[in-house]
């Protein structure tokens, strides 16, 4: 017996993703369920991105200092 499909094998995942995104949009914009402005997804993503960039910059600077120190010892 074939597995049932709502529309088709290719369109069902697209419909599911659209429905989930639309539900999230409604949750974020509905006045009763909307999170505070500082807890919205866009703000949280910007914060996480800035934190990641800062951590990455620190790692790169540490590696650069380590490479400089090792090149001085070799010379």
Secondary structure, 3 states (H helix, E strand, C coil): CCCCCCCCHHHHHHHHHHHHHHHHHHHHHCCCCCCCHHHCHHHHHHHHHHHHHHHHHHHHHHHHHHHHHHHHHHC
